[in-house]
Amino acid sequence: MAALIRVDAVWLATEPIDMRAGTETALARVVKVFGAAQPYHAYLFANRRANRMKVLVHDGIGIWLCARRLNQGRFLWANASLGTQMAVTREQLDALVLGLPWQRVGAAGVITVV
């Protein structure tokens, strides 16, 4: 039986993070950018080259930190000029982690700049 991590909301930080950052550093960035790590929320960060991504998830009890690296290409990351954070739908997240143009997924206006 596999355990799943519940994720009710996904947030994308538009400014890059150092991929050497561990759980505490990533959590500190979440607090700085988003105010707090909310239970069942996932927070996505990329490095400057956008070929690596870190995802921090608060599961209501503790913190999970995952990393993803593309062997070729880059993640299509949001422009920092849109703000420091954005809400992302599940469908957009699925496209983003594959390196696809996630901004085009779903109905117009589904991305909320905060």
Contacts in CASP RR format, 6 or more apart in sequence:
PFRMAT RR
TARGET T0000
AUTHOR 0000-0000-0000
METHOD contacts of the structure
MODEL  1
MAALIRVDAVWLATEPIDMRAGTETALARVVKVFGAAQPYHAYLFANRRA
NRMKVLVHDGIGIWLCARRLNQGRFLWANASLGTQMAVTREQLDALVLGL
PWQRVGAAGVITVV
5 57 0 8 1.000
5 59 0 8 1.000
5 64 0 8 1.000
6 40 0 8 1.000
6 59 0 8 1.000
7 40 0 8 1.000
7 41 0 8 1.000
7 42 0 8 1.000
7 57 0 8 1.000
8 40 0 8 1.000
8 41 0 8 1.000
9 38 0 8 1.000
9 40 0 8 1.000
9 41 0 8 1.000
9 42 0 8 1.000
9 87 0 8 1.000
10 41 0 8 1.000
10 42 0 8 1.000
10 44 0 8 1.000
10 87 0 8 1.000
10 88 0 8 1.000
10 89 0 8 1.000
10 90 0 8 1.000
10 92 0 8 1.000
10 93 0 8 1.000
11 34 0 8 1.000
11 41 0 8 1.000
11 42 0 8 1.000
11 43 0 8 1.000
11 44 0 8 1.000
11 85 0 8 1.000
11 86 0 8 1.000
11 87 0 8 1.000
11 88 0 8 1.000
12 44 0 8 1.000
12 77 0 8 1.000
12 78 0 8 1.000
12 85 0 8 1.000
12 86 0 8 1.000
12 87 0 8 1.000
12 88 0 8 1.000
12 96 0 8 1.000
13 29 0 8 1.000
13 30 0 8 1.000
13 33 0 8 1.000
13 34 0 8 1.000
13 43 0 8 1.000
13 44 0 8 1.000
13 45 0 8 1.000
13 84 0 8 1.000
13 85 0 8 1.000
14 77 0 8 1.000
14 78 0 8 1.000
14 79 0 8 1.000
14 80 0 8 1.000
14 82 0 8 1.000
14 83 0 8 1.000
14 84 0 8 1.000
14 85 0 8 1.000
14 86 0 8 1.000
15 33 0 8 1.000
15 80 0 8 1.000
15 84 0 8 1.000
16 45 0 8 1.000
16 46 0 8 1.000
16 47 0 8 1.000
16 48 0 8 1.000
16 50 0 8 1.000
17 25 0 8 1.000
17 26 0 8 1.000
17 29 0 8 1.000
17 45 0 8 1.000
17 46 0 8 1.000
17 47 0 8 1.000
17 54 0 8 1.000
18 25 0 8 1.000
18 47 0 8 1.000
19 47 0 8 1.000
19 52 0 8 1.000
19 54 0 8 1.000
19 67 0 8 1.000
21 29 0 8 1.000
21 45 0 8 1.000
21 54 0 8 1.000
22 65 0 8 1.000
23 56 0 8 1.000
23 63 0 8 1.000
23 65 0 8 1.000
26 43 0 8 1.000
26 45 0 8 1.000
26 54 0 8 1.000
26 56 0 8 1.000
26 65 0 8 1.000
27 37 0 8 1.000
27 56 0 8 1.000
27 63 0 8 1.000
29 45 0 8 1.000
30 36 0 8 1.000
30 37 0 8 1.000
30 43 0 8 1.000
30 56 0 8 1.000
31 37 0 8 1.000
33 43 0 8 1.000
33 84 0 8 1.000
33 85 0 8 1.000
34 43 0 8 1.000
34 85 0 8 1.000
37 43 0 8 1.000
37 56 0 8 1.000
37 58 0 8 1.000
37 63 0 8 1.000
38 58 0 8 1.000
39 58 0 8 1.000
39 59 0 8 1.000
39 60 0 8 1.000
40 57 0 8 1.000
40 58 0 8 1.000
40 59 0 8 1.000
40 60 0 8 1.000
41 57 0 8 1.000
41 58 0 8 1.000
42 55 0 8 1.000
42 56 0 8 1.000
42 57 0 8 1.000
42 93 0 8 1.000
43 55 0 8 1.000
43 56 0 8 1.000
43 57 0 8 1.000
44 53 0 8 1.000
44 54 0 8 1.000
44 55 0 8 1.000
44 88 0 8 1.000
44 93 0 8 1.000
44 96 0 8 1.000
45 53 0 8 1.000
45 54 0 8 1.000
45 55 0 8 1.000
45 56 0 8 1.000
46 52 0 8 1.000
46 53 0 8 1.000
46 54 0 8 1.000
46 75 0 8 1.000
46 77 0 8 1.000
47 53 0 8 1.000
49 74 0 8 1.000
50 74 0 8 1.000
50 75 0 8 1.000
50 76 0 8 1.000
50 77 0 8 1.000
51 69 0 8 1.000
51 70 0 8 1.000
51 73 0 8 1.000
51 74 0 8 1.000
51 75 0 8 1.000
52 67 0 8 1.000
52 68 0 8 1.000
52 69 0 8 1.000
52 70 0 8 1.000
53 67 0 8 1.000
53 68 0 8 1.000
53 69 0 8 1.000
53 75 0 8 1.000
53 96 0 8 1.000
53 97 0 8 1.000
54 65 0 8 1.000
54 66 0 8 1.000
54 67 0 8 1.000
54 68 0 8 1.000
55 64 0 8 1.000
55 65 0 8 1.000
55 66 0 8 1.000
55 67 0 8 1.000
55 68 0 8 1.000
56 63 0 8 1.000
56 64 0 8 1.000
56 65 0 8 1.000
57 63 0 8 1.000
57 64 0 8 1.000
57 65 0 8 1.000
57 66 0 8 1.000
58 64 0 8 1.000
68 97 0 8 1.000
70 99 0 8 1.000
73 99 0 8 1.000
74 99 0 8 1.000
75 96 0 8 1.000
75 97 0 8 1.000
75 99 0 8 1.000
76 96 0 8 1.000
76 99 0 8 1.000
76 100 0 8 1.000
76 101 0 8 1.000
76 102 0 8 1.000
76 103 0 8 1.000
78 86 0 8 1.000
78 103 0 8 1.000
78 111 0 8 1.000
82 113 0 8 1.000
83 113 0 8 1.000
83 114 0 8 1.000
84 114 0 8 1.000
85 114 0 8 1.000
86 111 0 8 1.000
86 112 0 8 1.000
86 113 0 8 1.000
86 114 0 8 1.000
87 111 0 8 1.000
87 112 0 8 1.000
87 114 0 8 1.000
88 96 0 8 1.000
88 102 0 8 1.000
88 111 0 8 1.000
89 105 0 8 1.000
89 106 0 8 1.000
89 110 0 8 1.000
89 111 0 8 1.000
91 105 0 8 1.000
91 106 0 8 1.000
92 102 0 8 1.000
92 103 0 8 1.000
92 105 0 8 1.000
92 106 0 8 1.000
92 110 0 8 1.000
92 111 0 8 1.000
93 102 0 8 1.000
94 105 0 8 1.000
95 101 0 8 1.000
95 102 0 8 1.000
95 105 0 8 1.000
96 102 0 8 1.000
103 111 0 8 1.000
END
